[in-house]
Amino acid sequence: MARRVVETITCDACAKKGAEVAGTVTLVIMGDKYDLCDEHGNRFRAMLADALGNTGDTALSA
Ligand SMILES: [Zn+2]
């Protein structure tokens, strides 16, 4: 019988609240890796941009 292993990535921030939400963004800082959903990805992106002084849209585009 064929077997297929499916890896599910869930948002670490949502998991802390007990919710299981699909992760779409990976955040890596100094070797620490976090999987985040769209909402948390955008939230942390905005927080980091704010902390680092990047407020322009051009600096945020990947
Ligand atoms: Zn989330």
N, CA, C, O and the ligand as a Tripos MOL2 file, in Angstrom:
@<TRIPOS>MOLECULE
protein
  249   247    63     0     0
PROTEIN
NO_CHARGES

@<TRIPOS>ATOM
      1 N           0.8410   -1.1980    0.0000 N.3       1 MET1
      2 CA          0.0000    0.0000    0.0000 C.3       1 MET1
      3 C           0.8790    1.2520    0.0000 C.2       1 MET1
      4 O           1.8410    1.3520    0.7610 O.2       1 MET1
      5 N           0.5420    2.1690   -0.8360 N.am      2 ALA2
      6 CA          1.3130    3.4110   -0.9050 C.3       2 ALA2
      7 C           1.0410    4.2490    0.3350 C.2       2 ALA2
      8 O          -0.0740    4.3000    0.8550 O.2       2 ALA2
      9 N           2.0810    4.8890    0.7760 N.am      3 ARG3
     10 CA          1.9290    5.7120    1.9570 C.3       3 ARG3
     11 C           2.4500    7.1070    1.6460 C.2       3 ARG3
     12 O           3.5150    7.2730    1.0510 O.2       3 ARG3
     13 N           1.6970    8.0800    2.0490 N.am      4 ARG4
     14 CA          2.1000    9.4450    1.7980 C.3       4 ARG4
     15 C           2.1400   10.1910    3.1290 C.2       4 ARG4
     16 O           1.1650   10.1900    3.8810 O.2       4 ARG4
     17 N           3.2690   10.8210    3.4090 N.am      5 VAL5
     18 CA          3.3950   11.5760    4.6460 C.3       5 VAL5
     19 C           3.1860   13.0520    4.3320 C.2       5 VAL5
     20 O           3.8890   13.6350    3.5070 O.2       5 VAL5
     21 N           2.2220   13.6320    4.9980 N.am      6 VAL6
     22 CA          1.9180   15.0400    4.7660 C.3       6 VAL6
     23 C           2.3270   15.8440    5.9890 C.2       6 VAL6
     24 O           1.8750   15.5820    7.1040 O.2       6 VAL6
     25 N           3.1780   16.8140    5.7650 N.am      7 GLU7
     26 CA          3.6250   17.6570    6.8660 C.3       7 GLU7
     27 C           2.7300   18.8870    6.9460 C.2       7 GLU7
     28 O           2.5390   19.6020    5.9620 O.2       7 GLU7
     29 N           2.1960   19.1160    8.1170 N.am      8 THR8
     30 CA          1.3350   20.2790    8.3020 C.3       8 THR8
     31 C           2.0810   21.3340    9.0990 C.2       8 THR8
     32 O           2.5830   21.0700   10.1920 O.2       8 THR8
     33 N           2.1460   22.5220    8.5410 N.am      9 ILE9
     34 CA          2.8070   23.6240    9.2370 C.3       9 ILE9
     35 C           1.7370   24.5150    9.8460 C.2       9 ILE9
     36 O           0.8380   24.9870    9.1510 O.2       9 ILE9
     37 N           1.8420   24.7400   11.1470 N.am     10 THR10
     38 CA          0.8510   25.5790   11.8140 C.3      10 THR10
     39 C           1.5290   26.7960   12.4400 C.2      10 THR10
     40 O           2.7280   26.7860   12.7220 O.2      10 THR10
     41 N           0.7370   27.8330   12.6470 N.am     11 CYS11
     42 CA          1.2390   29.0850   13.1960 C.3      11 CYS11
     43 C           1.6130   28.9100   14.6730 C.2      11 CYS11
     44 O           0.7790   28.4990   15.4790 O.2      11 CYS11
     45 N           2.8670   29.2210   15.0250 N.am     12 ASP12
     46 CA          3.3240   29.0950   16.4080 C.3      12 ASP12
     47 C           2.5980   30.0660   17.3360 C.2      12 ASP12
     48 O           2.2720   29.7220   18.4720 O.2      12 ASP12
     49 N           2.3480   31.2700   16.8500 N.am     13 ALA13
     50 CA          1.6870   32.2780   17.6810 C.3      13 ALA13
     51 C           0.2370   31.8810   17.9560 C.2      13 ALA13
     52 O          -0.2470   32.0620   19.0740 O.2      13 ALA13
     53 N          -0.4580   31.3470   16.9620 N.am     14 CYS14
     54 CA         -1.8380   30.9010   17.1540 C.3      14 CYS14
     55 C          -1.8700   29.6730   18.0570 C.2      14 CYS14
     56 O          -2.7980   29.5100   18.8490 O.2      14 CYS14
     57 N          -0.8640   28.8090   17.9430 N.am     15 ALA15
     58 CA         -0.8120   27.5960   18.7520 C.3      15 ALA15
     59 C          -0.7400   27.9380   20.2320 C.2      15 ALA15
     60 O          -1.2650   27.2030   21.0670 O.2      15 ALA15
     61 N          -0.0930   29.0470   20.5600 N.am     16 LYS16
     62 CA          0.0050   29.4790   21.9580 C.3      16 LYS16
     63 C          -1.3610   29.8120   22.5250 C.2      16 LYS16
     64 O          -1.5830   29.7290   23.7330 O.2      16 LYS16
     65 N          -2.2870   30.1940   21.6320 N.am     17 LYS17
     66 CA         -3.6400   30.5260   22.0710 C.3      17 LYS17
     67 C          -4.5630   29.3320   21.9260 C.2      17 LYS17
     68 O          -5.7680   29.4280   22.1610 O.2      17 LYS17
     69 N          -3.9760   28.1880   21.5310 N.am     18 GLY18
     70 CA         -4.7660   26.9790   21.4090 C.3      18 GLY18
     71 C          -5.4460   26.8060   20.0760 C.2      18 GLY18
     72 O          -6.2450   25.8860   19.9020 O.2      18 GLY18
     73 N          -5.1440   27.6760   19.1280 N.am     19 ALA19
     74 CA         -5.7590   27.5820   17.8070 C.3      19 ALA19
     75 C          -4.7990   26.9280   16.8220 C.2      19 ALA19
     76 O          -3.5850   27.1080   16.9090 O.2      19 ALA19
     77 N          -5.3510   26.1750   15.8940 N.am     20 GLU20
     78 CA         -4.5250   25.5330   14.8800 C.3      20 GLU20
     79 C          -4.7920   26.2000   13.5430 C.2      20 GLU20
     80 O          -5.7950   25.9360   12.8800 O.2      20 GLU20
     81 N          -3.8630   27.0770   13.1650 N.am     21 VAL21
     82 CA         -4.0200   27.8330   11.9220 C.3      21 VAL21
     83 C          -2.8370   27.5290   11.0080 C.2      21 VAL21
     84 O          -1.6970   27.4590   11.4680 O.2      21 VAL21
     85 N          -3.0990   27.3530    9.7400 N.am     22 ALA22
     86 CA         -2.0410   27.0200    8.7860 C.3      22 ALA22
     87 C          -0.9800   28.1110    8.7410 C.2      22 ALA22
     88 O          -1.2890   29.2990    8.6480 O.2      22 ALA22
     89 N           0.2800   27.6830    8.8090 N.am     23 GLY23
     90 CA          1.3840   28.6310    8.7320 C.3      23 GLY23
     91 C           1.7730   28.8990    7.2950 C.2      23 GLY23
     92 O           1.9030   27.9650    6.5030 O.2      23 GLY23
     93 N           1.9600   30.1530    6.9480 N.am     24 THR24
     94 CA          2.3170   30.5150    5.5810 C.3      24 THR24
     95 C           3.6220   31.2910    5.5300 C.2      24 THR24
     96 O           4.1900   31.5010    4.4580 O.2      24 THR24
     97 N           4.0930   31.7170    6.7000 N.am     25 VAL25
     98 CA          5.2960   32.5400    6.7620 C.3      25 VAL25
     99 C           6.2940   31.9130    7.7270 C.2      25 VAL25
    100 O           5.9120   31.4230    8.7890 O.2      25 VAL25
    101 N           7.5660   31.9270    7.3600 N.am     26 THR26
    102 CA          8.6050   31.4540    8.2690 C.3      26 THR26
    103 C           9.4820   32.6320    8.6530 C.2      26 THR26
    104 O          10.0220   33.3380    7.8020 O.2      26 THR26
    105 N           9.6070   32.8240    9.9530 N.am     27 LEU27
    106 CA         10.4320   33.9120   10.4630 C.3      27 LEU27
    107 C          11.6550   33.2970   11.1390 C.2      27 LEU27
    108 O          11.5210   32.4680   12.0380 O.2      27 LEU27
    109 N          12.8460   33.7060   10.7050 N.am     28 VAL28
    110 CA         14.0740   33.1670   11.2890 C.3      28 VAL28
    111 C          14.9190   34.3280   11.7980 C.2      28 VAL28
    112 O          15.2740   35.2370   11.0460 O.2      28 VAL28
    113 N          15.2360   34.2780   13.0980 N.am     29 ILE29
    114 CA         16.0770   35.3050   13.6940 C.3      29 ILE29
    115 C          17.1840   34.6320   14.4800 C.2      29 ILE29
    116 O          16.9170   33.9430   15.4640 O.2      29 ILE29
    117 N          18.4070   34.8210   14.0610 N.am     30 MET30
    118 CA         19.5580   34.2590   14.7690 C.3      30 MET30
    119 C          19.3750   32.7680   15.0680 C.2      30 MET30
    120 O          19.7010   32.3100   16.1630 O.2      30 MET30
    121 N          18.8630   32.0290   14.1150 N.am     31 GLY31
    122 CA         18.7210   30.5950   14.3060 C.3      31 GLY31
    123 C          17.4080   30.1620   14.9320 C.2      31 GLY31
    124 O          17.0770   28.9760   14.9200 O.2      31 GLY31
    125 N          16.6470   31.1180   15.4850 N.am     32 ASP32
    126 CA         15.3280   30.7880   16.0180 C.3      32 ASP32
    127 C          14.3360   30.8400   14.8720 C.2      32 ASP32
    128 O          14.2680   31.8320   14.1470 O.2      32 ASP32
    129 N          13.5660   29.7710   14.7060 N.am     33 LYS33
    130 CA         12.6390   29.7090   13.5940 C.3      33 LYS33
    131 C          11.2020   29.6570   14.0760 C.2      33 LYS33
    132 O          10.8640   28.8930   14.9800 O.2      33 LYS33
    133 N          10.3630   30.4720   13.4680 N.am     34 TYR34
    134 CA          8.9490   30.5080   13.8230 C.3      34 TYR34
    135 C           8.1060   30.3760   12.5640 C.2      34 TYR34
    136 O           8.3960   31.0030   11.5450 O.2      34 TYR34
    137 N           7.0710   29.5640   12.6370 N.am     35 ASP35
    138 CA          6.1110   29.4780   11.5400 C.3      35 ASP35
    139 C           4.9050   30.3050   11.9330 C.2      35 ASP35
    140 O           4.3810   30.1760   13.0390 O.2      35 ASP35
    141 N           4.4690   31.1520   11.0230 N.am     36 LEU36
    142 CA          3.3740   32.0630   11.3360 C.3      36 LEU36
    143 C           2.3080   32.0690   10.2460 C.2      36 LEU36
    144 O           2.5840   31.7570    9.0870 O.2      36 LEU36
    145 N           1.0820   32.4300   10.6350 N.am     37 CYS37
    146 CA          0.0110   32.5850    9.6610 C.3      37 CYS37
    147 C           0.1530   33.9780    9.0250 C.2      37 CYS37
    148 O           1.0030   34.7710    9.4310 O.2      37 CYS37
    149 N          -0.6780   34.2560    8.0400 N.am     38 ASP38
    150 CA         -0.6120   35.5530    7.3580 C.3      38 ASP38
    151 C          -0.7340   36.7140    8.3380 C.2      38 ASP38
    152 O           0.0270   37.6810    8.2850 O.2      38 ASP38
    153 N          -1.7210   36.5900    9.2420 N.am     39 GLU39
    154 CA         -1.9980   37.6710   10.1780 C.3      39 GLU39
    155 C          -0.8060   37.9300   11.0960 C.2      39 GLU39
    156 O          -0.3720   39.0710   11.2500 O.2      39 GLU39
    157 N          -0.2780   36.8630   11.7070 N.am     40 HIS40
    158 CA          0.8590   37.0440   12.6050 C.3      40 HIS40
    159 C           2.1150   37.4210   11.8330 C.2      40 HIS40
    160 O           2.9490   38.1730   12.3380 O.2      40 HIS40
    161 N           2.2610   36.9070   10.6090 N.am     41 GLY41
    162 CA          3.4090   37.2780    9.7850 C.3      41 GLY41
    163 C           3.4200   38.7750    9.5410 C.2      41 GLY41
    164 O           4.4530   39.4320    9.6680 O.2      41 GLY41
    165 N           2.2620   39.3040    9.1900 N.am     42 ASN42
    166 CA          2.1610   40.7370    8.9390 C.3      42 ASN42
    167 C           2.3880   41.5450   10.2100 C.2      42 ASN42
    168 O           2.9840   42.6220   10.1820 O.2      42 ASN42
    169 N           1.8990   41.0010   11.3290 N.am     43 ARG43
    170 CA          2.0350   41.7110   12.5980 C.3      43 ARG43
    171 C           3.5090   41.8200   13.0010 C.2      43 ARG43
    172 O           3.9810   42.8930   13.3760 O.2      43 ARG43
    173 N           4.2290   40.6950   12.9180 N.am     44 PHE44
    174 CA          5.6390   40.7180   13.2960 C.3      44 PHE44
    175 C           6.4740   41.4980   12.2900 C.2      44 PHE44
    176 O           7.4560   42.1470   12.6500 O.2      44 PHE44
    177 N           6.0760   41.4280   11.0450 N.am     45 ARG45
    178 CA          6.7710   42.1820   10.0090 C.3      45 ARG45
    179 C           6.6700   43.6800   10.3130 C.2      45 ARG45
    180 O           7.6510   44.4160   10.2030 O.2      45 ARG45
    181 N           5.4640   44.1160   10.6960 N.am     46 ALA46
    182 CA          5.2470   45.5180   11.0140 C.3      46 ALA46
    183 C           6.0090   45.9130   12.2800 C.2      46 ALA46
    184 O           6.5720   47.0050   12.3610 O.2      46 ALA46
    185 N           6.0200   45.0120   13.2640 N.am     47 MET47
    186 CA          6.7380   45.3010   14.5090 C.3      47 MET47
    187 C           8.2300   45.4550   14.2600 C.2      47 MET47
    188 O           8.8540   46.3790   14.7810 O.2      47 MET47
    189 N           8.8060   44.5590   13.4690 N.am     48 LEU48
    190 CA         10.2300   44.6160   13.1800 C.3      48 LEU48
    191 C          10.5630   45.8340   12.3330 C.2      48 LEU48
    192 O          11.5670   46.5090   12.5610 O.2      48 LEU48
    193 N           9.7190   46.1060   11.3640 N.am     49 ALA49
    194 CA          9.9470   47.2640   10.5100 C.3      49 ALA49
    195 C           9.9250   48.5330   11.3520 C.2      49 ALA49
    196 O          10.7250   49.4460   11.1520 O.2      49 ALA49
    197 N           8.9840   48.5680   12.3050 N.am     50 ASP50
    198 CA          8.8620   49.7210   13.1820 C.3      50 ASP50
    199 C          10.0920   49.8390   14.0730 C.2      50 ASP50
    200 O          10.6310   50.9300   14.2550 O.2      50 ASP50
    201 N          10.5350   48.7060   14.6300 N.am     51 ALA51
    202 CA         11.6860   48.7070   15.5300 C.3      51 ALA51
    203 C          12.9660   49.0850   14.8140 C.2      51 ALA51
    204 O          13.8600   49.6940   15.4010 O.2      51 ALA51
    205 N          13.0520   48.7230   13.5490 N.am     52 LEU52
    206 CA         14.2730   48.9770   12.7900 C.3      52 LEU52
    207 C          14.2090   50.2640   11.9810 C.2      52 LEU52
    208 O          15.1530   50.6300   11.2820 O.2      52 LEU52
    209 N          13.0680   50.9400   12.0950 N.am     53 GLY53
    210 CA         12.9520   52.2300   11.4490 C.3      53 GLY53
    211 C          12.5570   52.1850    9.9950 C.2      53 GLY53
    212 O          12.6220   53.1990    9.3010 O.2      53 GLY53
    213 N          12.1480   51.0230    9.5220 N.am     54 ASN54
    214 CA         11.6860   50.9260    8.1420 C.3      54 ASN54
    215 C          10.1800   51.1280    8.0930 C.2      54 ASN54
    216 O           9.4170   50.2380    8.4670 O.2      54 ASN54
    217 N           9.7610   52.2760    7.6420 N.am     55 THR55
    218 CA          8.3300   52.5160    7.6010 C.3      55 THR55
    219 C           7.8530   52.6600    6.1540 C.2      55 THR55
    220 O           6.6500   52.6980    5.8950 O.2      55 THR55
    221 N           8.7880   52.7400    5.2230 N.am     56 GLY56
    222 CA          8.3910   52.8720    3.8070 C.3      56 GLY56
    223 C           8.0050   51.5370    3.2290 C.2      56 GLY56
    224 O           8.5380   50.4990    3.6190 O.2      56 GLY56
    225 N           7.0820   51.5670    2.3020 N.am     57 ASP57
    226 CA          6.6080   50.3240    1.6780 C.3      57 ASP57
    227 C           7.7010   49.6390    0.8520 C.2      57 ASP57
    228 O           7.7660   48.4110    0.7910 O.2      57 ASP57
    229 N           8.5420   50.4340    0.2300 N.am     58 THR58
    230 CA          9.5710   49.8380   -0.6370 C.3      58 THR58
    231 C          10.5560   49.0160    0.1660 C.2      58 THR58
    232 O          11.0620   48.0050   -0.3200 O.2      58 THR58
    233 N          10.8360   49.4400    1.4020 N.am     59 ALA59
    234 CA         11.7810   48.7150    2.2250 C.3      59 ALA59
    235 C          11.1930   47.4020    2.7270 C.2      59 ALA59
    236 O          11.9290   46.5130    3.1540 O.2      59 ALA59
    237 N           9.8750   47.2790    2.6790 N.am     60 LEU60
    238 CA          9.2300   46.0920    3.2090 C.3      60 LEU60
    239 C           8.9740   45.0130    2.1630 C.2      60 LEU60
    240 O           8.7490   43.8500    2.5000 O.2      60 LEU60
    241 N           9.0100   45.4070    0.8970 N.am     61 SER61
    242 CA          8.6930   44.4170   -0.1320 C.3      61 SER61
    243 C           9.7940   43.3560   -0.2070 C.2      61 SER61
    244 O          10.9840   43.6640   -0.1440 O.2      61 SER61
    245 N           9.3770   42.1410   -0.3400 N.am     62 ALA62
    246 CA         10.3340   41.0400   -0.3310 C.3      62 ALA62
    247 C          10.9580   40.8540   -1.6990 C.2      62 ALA62
    248 O          11.7920   39.9680   -1.8810 O.2      62 ALA62
    249 ZN         -1.2290   33.0720   13.7640 Zn       63 ZN63
@<TRIPOS>BOND
     1     1     2 1
     2     2     3 1
     3     3     4 2
     4     3     5 am
     5     5     6 1
     6     6     7 1
     7     7     8 2
     8     7     9 am
     9     9    10 1
    10    10    11 1
    11    11    12 2
    12    11    13 am
    13    13    14 1
    14    14    15 1
    15    15    16 2
    16    15    17 am
    17    17    18 1
    18    18    19 1
    19    19    20 2
    20    19    21 am
    21    21    22 1
    22    22    23 1
    23    23    24 2
    24    23    25 am
    25    25    26 1
    26    26    27 1
    27    27    28 2
    28    27    29 am
    29    29    30 1
    30    30    31 1
    31    31    32 2
    32    31    33 am
    33    33    34 1
    34    34    35 1
    35    35    36 2
    36    35    37 am
    37    37    38 1
    38    38    39 1
    39    39    40 2
    40    39    41 am
    41    41    42 1
    42    42    43 1
    43    43    44 2
    44    43    45 am
    45    45    46 1
    46    46    47 1
    47    47    48 2
    48    47    49 am
    49    49    50 1
    50    50    51 1
    51    51    52 2
    52    51    53 am
    53    53    54 1
    54    54    55 1
    55    55    56 2
    56    55    57 am
    57    57    58 1
    58    58    59 1
    59    59    60 2
    60    59    61 am
    61    61    62 1
    62    62    63 1
    63    63    64 2
    64    63    65 am
    65    65    66 1
    66    66    67 1
    67    67    68 2
    68    67    69 am
    69    69    70 1
    70    70    71 1
    71    71    72 2
    72    71    73 am
    73    73    74 1
    74    74    75 1
    75    75    76 2
    76    75    77 am
    77    77    78 1
    78    78    79 1
    79    79    80 2
    80    79    81 am
    81    81    82 1
    82    82    83 1
    83    83    84 2
    84    83    85 am
    85    85    86 1
    86    86    87 1
    87    87    88 2
    88    87    89 am
    89    89    90 1
    90    90    91 1
    91    91    92 2
    92    91    93 am
    93    93    94 1
    94    94    95 1
    95    95    96 2
    96    95    97 am
    97    97    98 1
    98    98    99 1
    99    99   100 2
   100    99   101 am
   101   101   102 1
   102   102   103 1
   103   103   104 2
   104   103   105 am
   105   105   106 1
   106   106   107 1
   107   107   108 2
   108   107   109 am
   109   109   110 1
   110   110   111 1
   111   111   112 2
   112   111   113 am
   113   113   114 1
   114   114   115 1
   115   115   116 2
   116   115   117 am
   117   117   118 1
   118   118   119 1
   119   119   120 2
   120   119   121 am
   121   121   122 1
   122   122   123 1
   123   123   124 2
   124   123   125 am
   125   125   126 1
   126   126   127 1
   127   127   128 2
   128   127   129 am
   129   129   130 1
   130   130   131 1
   131   131   132 2
   132   131   133 am
   133   133   134 1
   134   134   135 1
   135   135   136 2
   136   135   137 am
   137   137   138 1
   138   138   139 1
   139   139   140 2
   140   139   141 am
   141   141   142 1
   142   142   143 1
   143   143   144 2
   144   143   145 am
   145   145   146 1
   146   146   147 1
   147   147   148 2
   148   147   149 am
   149   149   150 1
   150   150   151 1
   151   151   152 2
   152   151   153 am
   153   153   154 1
   154   154   155 1
   155   155   156 2
   156   155   157 am
   157   157   158 1
   158   158   159 1
   159   159   160 2
   160   159   161 am
   161   161   162 1
   162   162   163 1
   163   163   164 2
   164   163   165 am
   165   165   166 1
   166   166   167 1
   167   167   168 2
   168   167   169 am
   169   169   170 1
   170   170   171 1
   171   171   172 2
   172   171   173 am
   173   173   174 1
   174   174   175 1
   175   175   176 2
   176   175   177 am
   177   177   178 1
   178   178   179 1
   179   179   180 2
   180   179   181 am
   181   181   182 1
   182   182   183 1
   183   183   184 2
   184   183   185 am
   185   185   186 1
   186   186   187 1
   187   187   188 2
   188   187   189 am
   189   189   190 1
   190   190   191 1
   191   191   192 2
   192   191   193 am
   193   193   194 1
   194   194   195 1
   195   195   196 2
   196   195   197 am
   197   197   198 1
   198   198   199 1
   199   199   200 2
   200   199   201 am
   201   201   202 1
   202   202   203 1
   203   203   204 2
   204   203   205 am
   205   205   206 1
   206   206   207 1
   207   207   208 2
   208   207   209 am
   209   209   210 1
   210   210   211 1
   211   211   212 2
   212   211   213 am
   213   213   214 1
   214   214   215 1
   215   215   216 2
   216   215   217 am
   217   217   218 1
   218   218   219 1
   219   219   220 2
   220   219   221 am
   221   221   222 1
   222   222   223 1
   223   223   224 2
   224   223   225 am
   225   225   226 1
   226   226   227 1
   227   227   228 2
   228   227   229 am
   229   229   230 1
   230   230   231 1
   231   231   232 2
   232   231   233 am
   233   233   234 1
   234   234   235 1
   235   235   236 2
   236   235   237 am
   237   237   238 1
   238   238   239 1
   239   239   240 2
   240   239   241 am
   241   241   242 1
   242   242   243 1
   243   243   244 2
   244   243   245 am
   245   245   246 1
   246   246   247 1
   247   247   248 2
@<TRIPOS>SUBSTRUCTURE
     1 MET1         2 RESIDUE 1 A MET
     2 ALA2         6 RESIDUE 1 A ALA
     3 ARG3        10 RESIDUE 1 A ARG
     4 ARG4        14 RESIDUE 1 A ARG
     5 VAL5        18 RESIDUE 1 A VAL
     6 VAL6        22 RESIDUE 1 A VAL
     7 GLU7        26 RESIDUE 1 A GLU
     8 THR8        30 RESIDUE 1 A THR
     9 ILE9        34 RESIDUE 1 A ILE
    10 THR10       38 RESIDUE 1 A THR
    11 CYS11       42 RESIDUE 1 A CYS
    12 ASP12       46 RESIDUE 1 A ASP
    13 ALA13       50 RESIDUE 1 A ALA
    14 CYS14       54 RESIDUE 1 A CYS
    15 ALA15       58 RESIDUE 1 A ALA
    16 LYS16       62 RESIDUE 1 A LYS
    17 LYS17       66 RESIDUE 1 A LYS
    18 GLY18       70 RESIDUE 1 A GLY
    19 ALA19       74 RESIDUE 1 A ALA
    20 GLU20       78 RESIDUE 1 A GLU
    21 VAL21       82 RESIDUE 1 A VAL
    22 ALA22       86 RESIDUE 1 A ALA
    23 GLY23       90 RESIDUE 1 A GLY
    24 THR24       94 RESIDUE 1 A THR
    25 VAL25       98 RESIDUE 1 A VAL
    26 THR26      102 RESIDUE 1 A THR
    27 LEU27      106 RESIDUE 1 A LEU
    28 VAL28      110 RESIDUE 1 A VAL
    29 ILE29      114 RESIDUE 1 A ILE
    30 MET30      118 RESIDUE 1 A MET
    31 GLY31      122 RESIDUE 1 A GLY
    32 ASP32      126 RESIDUE 1 A ASP
    33 LYS33      130 RESIDUE 1 A LYS
    34 TYR34      134 RESIDUE 1 A TYR
    35 ASP35      138 RESIDUE 1 A ASP
    36 LEU36      142 RESIDUE 1 A LEU
    37 CYS37      146 RESIDUE 1 A CYS
    38 ASP38      150 RESIDUE 1 A ASP
    39 GLU39      154 RESIDUE 1 A GLU
    40 HIS40      158 RESIDUE 1 A HIS
    41 GLY41      162 RESIDUE 1 A GLY
    42 ASN42      166 RESIDUE 1 A ASN
    43 ARG43      170 RESIDUE 1 A ARG
    44 PHE44      174 RESIDUE 1 A PHE
    45 ARG45      178 RESIDUE 1 A ARG
    46 ALA46      182 RESIDUE 1 A ALA
    47 MET47      186 RESIDUE 1 A MET
    48 LEU48      190 RESIDUE 1 A LEU
    49 ALA49      194 RESIDUE 1 A ALA
    50 ASP50      198 RESIDUE 1 A ASP
    51 ALA51      202 RESIDUE 1 A ALA
    52 LEU52      206 RESIDUE 1 A LEU
    53 GLY53      210 RESIDUE 1 A GLY
    54 ASN54      214 RESIDUE 1 A ASN
    55 THR55      218 RESIDUE 1 A THR
    56 GLY56      222 RESIDUE 1 A GLY
    57 ASP57      226 RESIDUE 1 A ASP
    58 THR58      230 RESIDUE 1 A THR
    59 ALA59      234 RESIDUE 1 A ALA
    60 LEU60      238 RESIDUE 1 A LEU
    61 SER61      242 RESIDUE 1 A SER
    62 ALA62      246 RESIDUE 1 A ALA
    63 ZN63       249 GROUP 0 **** ****
